[in-house]
Amino acid sequence: MKAIGPTPSEIRDKLVQRWEKGFFLKDYKRLFPYSFPLGTITSKQITDSYEQVQKWIQILQGDQKIAPFIQWEEINHRYFGRNKIPKRLLFETAEALALFLHRLDQWKQFENSLLKLKQTNEQLLIWGEEHPLEVLRISSELERLITLYRWMCDHPRPFIYLRQIDLPDIDTKFTEKHLKTLSSWLTRTPHLENRDHSSTRFEDVFGYRTKPELIRFRFLDPSIRWFGCDDISIPADQFCKLYYDKNSLPIERVFVVENDISALSFPQVANSMVVFGRGYHFDQFRD
């Protein structure tokens, strides 16, 4: 026989699932007071399953945590007269729901984090309301993260390595762990409009130095050596300057191959070099 209505455990499970997905936190301003429907009990159900209906009502009324939130509906039945039927659970505030779901500490943590974000920048508050689960994830590190964010706002495009940021209790590992969040925050910061939109890498967008890309090449002419070496790796910008150094490096042809083994086994060719393309990764040569 089909159940008349949800049991207390089913009610809690559904609400917990929505809470864990961030449903209530993301829309807490709009959702509350929040009404959780308990289904519709029809006159026919009362006629056919009166005892079952009464048992379901007793179960809900008997649950001390659910009972205070029950909203009733009165049905006038032609045989059984007037009957008060549970229609919905009504939670006036997010805090009331959090207490019901044993998530009060989490709610308080979320509230406190939003306050800190608001005190830092109104745009960060908007971000926090849009990303409640992310707020909870970083809540224990939020003060340090805000300190780092403020430093980055005060030092736009510093052209230093991330590990050169000198702040108490903030190391490179911490910074790199939160680059995605920092990027979201900095992108929302009005006065930081001088960004490089041609890249998605944090360092490029916000003006930090990165480990230089190295280009590896090998001379195919046994008579050509650079300081005695024939297999060399140098930064990409320095490699580009070799074009202007034709007197010391009389290279007439450059071969680019897709993998290291092909480059290592490339035959000797007069006045030529082979560049290790590293398997279709030709970003180094875009300029």
TIFIVO-228617 format. One record per residue (C-alpha): residue number from 1; z negated, x negated, y negated. Coordinates in nm, 4 decimals, decimal comma. Each point is the difference from the previous one (the first is absolute). Layout:
<sites>
torpa_c3_c1_c2
NUM_Z_X_Y
...
</sites>
This chain:
<sites>
torpa_c3_c1_c2
1_0,0000_0,0000_0,0000
2_0,0912_-0,1267_-0,3432
3_-0,2984_-0,1122_-0,2077
4_-0,1053_0,2325_-0,2796
5_-0,0482_-0,2808_-0,2509
6_-0,0737_-0,3726_-0,0301
7_-0,3251_-0,1404_0,1343
8_-0,2301_-0,2134_-0,2181
9_0,1231_-0,3175_0,1700
10_0,3646_0,0989_-0,0531
11_-0,0706_0,0691_-0,3659
12_-0,1639_-0,3401_-0,0482
13_0,2758_-0,1807_0,1885
14_0,2729_0,1493_-0,2185
15_-0,1869_-0,0769_-0,3199
16_-0,0801_-0,3552_0,1117
17_0,3659_-0,0625_0,0846
18_0,1032_0,1076_-0,3483
19_-0,2751_-0,2081_-0,1572
20_0,0973_-0,3143_0,1911
21_0,3619_0,0402_-0,1106
22_-0,1137_0,0014_-0,3630
23_0,0995_0,3634_-0,0542
24_-0,3202_0,1024_-0,1795
25_-0,0460_-0,3242_-0,1928
26_0,3533_-0,0086_-0,1355
27_-0,0078_0,3570_-0,1309
28_-0,3721_0,0464_-0,0625
29_0,0510_0,1176_-0,3593
30_0,2433_0,2720_0,1033
31_-0,1369_0,1011_0,3409
32_-0,3582_0,0887_-0,0804
33_-0,1425_0,2537_0,0413
34_0,1665_-0,0387_0,3410
35_0,0526_0,2987_0,2287
36_0,0357_-0,0604_0,3740
37_0,1459_0,3134_0,1663
38_-0,1595_0,1198_0,3229
39_0,2867_0,2250_0,0989
40_0,0392_0,3753_-0,0145
41_-0,1926_0,2408_0,2209
42_0,1934_0,3256_0,0337
43_-0,1299_0,3481_0,0759
44_0,1826_-0,0199_0,3331
45_-0,1880_-0,3181_0,0928
46_-0,3290_0,1693_-0,0823
47_0,0998_0,2954_0,2201
48_0,1218_-0,2105_0,2913
49_-0,2495_-0,2892_-0,0199
50_-0,3027_0,1270_-0,1898
51_-0,2533_-0,2062_0,1960
52_0,2093_-0,3132_-0,0313
53_0,0309_0,0506_-0,3748
54_-0,3756_0,0485_-0,0331
55_-0,0675_-0,3111_0,2079
56_0,2299_-0,2089_-0,2217
57_-0,1771_0,1309_-0,3110
58_-0,3398_-0,0854_0,1502
59_0,1150_-0,3537_0,0823
60_0,1117_-0,0629_-0,3580
61_-0,3107_0,1613_-0,1481
62_-0,2171_-0,2001_0,2347
63_0,1406_-0,3315_-0,1156
64_-0,2347_-0,0975_-0,2831
65_0,2537_-0,2346_-0,1585
66_0,2901_0,2442_0,0058
67_-0,1853_0,3226_-0,0847
68_-0,0616_-0,0800_-0,3721
69_0,3736_-0,0369_-0,0615
70_0,1185_0,3215_0,1674
71_0,1851_0,2513_-0,2172
72_-0,0033_0,3497_0,1482
73_0,2493_0,2833_0,0099
74_-0,0965_0,3589_0,0728
75_0,2145_0,2013_0,2400
76_-0,0474_0,3759_0,0367
77_0,0698_0,0797_0,3654
78_0,0529_0,3601_0,1084
79_-0,2189_-0,0394_0,3107
80_-0,2424_-0,2802_-0,0882
81_-0,0393_0,0749_-0,3686
82_-0,0352_-0,2755_-0,2553
83_0,0076_-0,3553_0,1308
84_-0,0456_-0,3229_-0,1955
85_0,2409_-0,2612_0,1309
86_0,0044_-0,3731_-0,0916
87_0,3167_-0,0520_-0,2037
88_-0,0223_-0,3583_-0,1205
89_-0,2257_-0,2942_-0,0728
90_-0,0304_-0,0790_-0,3688
91_-0,0970_-0,3492_-0,1175
92_-0,0626_0,0043_-0,3732
93_0,0204_-0,3780_-0,0453
94_0,1330_-0,3086_0,1757
95_-0,3579_-0,1213_0,0263
96_-0,1005_0,3151_0,1894
97_0,2833_-0,0504_0,2470
98_-0,0819_-0,3703_0,0347
99_-0,3611_0,0870_0,0813
100_0,1149_0,2562_0,2566
101_0,2258_-0,2591_0,1669
102_-0,2567_-0,2826_-0,0151
103_0,2267_-0,1842_-0,2434
104_-0,2280_0,0052_-0,3037
105_-0,0323_-0,3803_-0,0184
106_0,3779_-0,0272_0,0089
107_0,0365_0,2561_-0,2776
108_-0,2567_-0,1781_-0,2182
109_0,1789_-0,3272_0,0641
110_0,3284_0,1590_-0,1053
111_-0,1543_0,1496_-0,3148
112_-0,1572_-0,3301_-0,1030
113_0,3249_-0,1859_0,0600
114_0,1957_0,2460_-0,2142
115_-0,2534_-0,0452_-0,2793
116_0,0435_-0,3785_0,0112
117_0,3771_0,0379_-0,0057
118_-0,0204_0,2376_-0,2960
119_-0,2235_-0,2405_-0,1918
120_0,2569_-0,2732_0,0596
121_0,3188_0,1885_-0,0830
122_0,0902_0,3686_-0,0017
123_0,3183_-0,0852_0,1882
124_-0,2078_-0,1465_0,2829
125_-0,1897_0,3279_0,0248
126_0,3308_0,1820_0,0474
127_0,0948_-0,2524_0,2679
128_-0,3354_0,0517_0,1729
129_0,0379_0,3767_0,0070
130_0,3463_-0,0419_0,1514
131_-0,1168_-0,2502_0,2640
132_-0,3480_0,1130_0,1137
133_0,0095_-0,1722_0,3381
134_0,0960_-0,3275_-0,1664
135_-0,2922_0,0438_-0,2409
136_-0,2384_0,0372_0,2932
137_0,1523_-0,3026_0,1713
138_-0,0586_-0,2294_-0,2975
139_-0,3229_0,1578_-0,1282
140_-0,2258_-0,2787_0,1266
141_0,2176_-0,2577_-0,1788
142_0,0904_0,2077_-0,3028
143_-0,2050_-0,1869_-0,2601
144_0,1511_-0,3349_0,0998
145_0,3457_0,1545_0,0043
146_-0,0485_0,1429_-0,3489
147_-0,1140_-0,3434_-0,1203
148_0,3199_-0,1517_0,1389
149_0,2116_0,2775_-0,1521
150_-0,1549_-0,0534_-0,3431
151_0,0673_-0,3725_0,0215
152_0,3646_0,0688_0,0833
153_0,0258_0,2405_-0,2933
154_-0,1461_-0,2632_-0,2327
155_0,2342_-0,2703_0,1358
156_0,3437_0,1623_0,0384
157_0,2679_-0,2135_0,1676
158_-0,2140_-0,3174_0,0151
159_0,2479_-0,1941_0,2176
160_-0,2716_-0,1438_0,2210
161_-0,0595_0,0304_0,3731
162_-0,2246_0,2863_0,1105
163_-0,2432_-0,2509_0,1481
164_-0,0470_-0,1476_-0,3482
165_-0,1719_0,3160_-0,1250
166_-0,3566_-0,1147_-0,0593
167_-0,2418_0,2926_0,0308
168_-0,3419_0,0193_0,1701
169_0,0072_0,1425_0,3553
170_0,3786_0,0449_-0,0113
171_0,2101_-0,2266_0,2183
172_0,3667_-0,0090_0,0958
173_-0,0607_0,1982_0,3183
174_-0,1606_0,2823_-0,1988
175_0,2813_0,0017_-0,2554
176_0,2765_0,0048_0,2601
177_-0,1778_0,2750_0,1945
178_0,0162_0,2305_-0,3023
179_0,3427_-0,0850_-0,1434
180_0,1378_0,3468_0,0745
181_-0,2857_0,1708_-0,1849
182_0,0154_-0,2473_-0,2881
183_0,3739_0,0574_-0,0291
184_-0,0555_0,3771_-0,0251
185_-0,2663_-0,0474_-0,2664
186_0,1937_-0,2521_-0,2076
187_0,3158_0,2102_0,0160
188_-0,1977_0,2874_-0,1550
189_-0,1383_-0,2178_-0,2791
190_0,1957_0,0784_-0,3197
191_-0,0179_-0,3378_-0,1773
192_0,1243_-0,1903_0,3067
193_0,3614_0,1031_-0,0406
194_0,1482_-0,3499_0,0162
195_0,0674_0,0036_0,3721
196_0,2775_-0,1351_0,2184
197_0,1588_0,3107_0,1506
198_0,2551_-0,1969_0,2001
199_-0,2568_-0,0848_0,2691
200_-0,2624_0,1851_0,2015
201_-0,2173_-0,3037_0,0698
202_-0,3253_0,0156_-0,1952
203_0,0213_-0,3568_-0,1273
204_0,3521_0,0493_-0,1328
205_-0,0702_0,3364_-0,1621
206_-0,3171_-0,1082_-0,1820
207_0,0814_-0,3623_-0,0759
208_-0,1841_-0,2135_0,2552
209_0,1319_-0,3132_0,1609
210_0,0897_-0,0042_0,3684
211_0,0543_-0,2613_0,2619
212_0,3536_-0,1255_-0,0678
213_0,2757_0,0857_0,2421
214_0,1242_-0,3128_0,1704
215_0,3620_-0,0593_0,0873
216_0,0636_-0,2305_0,2902
217_0,3262_-0,1886_0,0230
218_0,1474_-0,2869_0,2014
219_0,2688_-0,2493_-0,0920
220_0,2917_0,0066_0,2433
221_0,1449_-0,3277_-0,1269
222_-0,1849_-0,2991_0,1529
223_0,0732_-0,2026_-0,3122
224_-0,1864_0,2413_-0,2288
225_-0,3765_-0,0215_-0,0217
226_-0,2504_0,1095_-0,2629
227_-0,2725_-0,2613_-0,0281
228_0,0738_-0,0879_0,3605
229_-0,0280_0,3594_0,1284
230_0,2677_0,2229_0,1483
231_-0,2113_0,3121_0,0792
232_-0,1753_0,1264_-0,3115
233_-0,1944_0,3068_-0,1236
234_-0,0423_0,0549_-0,3738
235_-0,0816_0,2941_-0,2318
236_0,2931_0,2312_-0,0654
237_0,0159_-0,0762_-0,3728
238_0,0210_-0,3726_0,0713
239_0,2712_0,0598_0,2577
240_0,2074_0,1768_-0,2659
241_-0,0199_-0,3125_-0,2175
242_0,1692_-0,2061_0,2704
243_0,3273_0,1510_-0,1146
244_-0,0277_-0,2048_-0,3171
245_-0,0853_-0,3182_0,1899
246_0,3420_-0,0631_0,1505
247_-0,0058_-0,3703_-0,0873
248_-0,2937_-0,0768_0,2290
249_0,0947_0,2671_0,2552
250_0,3780_0,0091_0,0497
251_0,0019_0,3373_0,1779
252_0,3295_0,1857_0,0072
253_-0,0766_0,2710_0,2562
254_-0,3124_0,2007_0,0807
255_-0,0351_0,1967_0,3228
256_-0,2640_0,2742_0,0294
257_-0,0922_0,0999_0,3555
258_-0,2191_0,2827_0,1196
259_-0,2571_-0,1823_0,2138
260_-0,1707_-0,3347_0,0353
261_0,1525_-0,1007_0,3337
262_0,3516_0,0516_-0,1305
263_-0,0819_-0,2157_-0,3022
264_-0,1565_-0,2739_0,2137
265_0,2975_-0,0105_0,2368
266_0,2656_0,0183_-0,2708
267_0,2589_-0,2794_0,0462
268_0,0475_-0,2880_-0,2420
269_0,2275_0,0774_-0,2957
270_0,0883_-0,2417_-0,2785
271_-0,1477_0,0706_-0,3468
272_-0,1716_0,3160_0,1268
273_-0,3414_0,1550_0,0537
274_-0,1270_0,2953_0,2006
275_-0,2611_0,2401_-0,1370
276_-0,2451_0,1740_0,2332
277_0,0536_0,3708_-0,0718
278_-0,3060_0,1020_0,2083
279_0,1652_0,2969_0,1728
280_0,1691_0,2211_-0,2569
281_-0,2763_-0,0624_-0,2559
282_0,2091_-0,1091_-0,2967
283_-0,2350_0,1060_-0,2797
284_-0,0288_-0,3625_-0,1056
285_0,3673_-0,0073_-0,0933
286_0,0137_0,3168_-0,2087
287_0,0036_-0,2035_-0,3227
</sites>
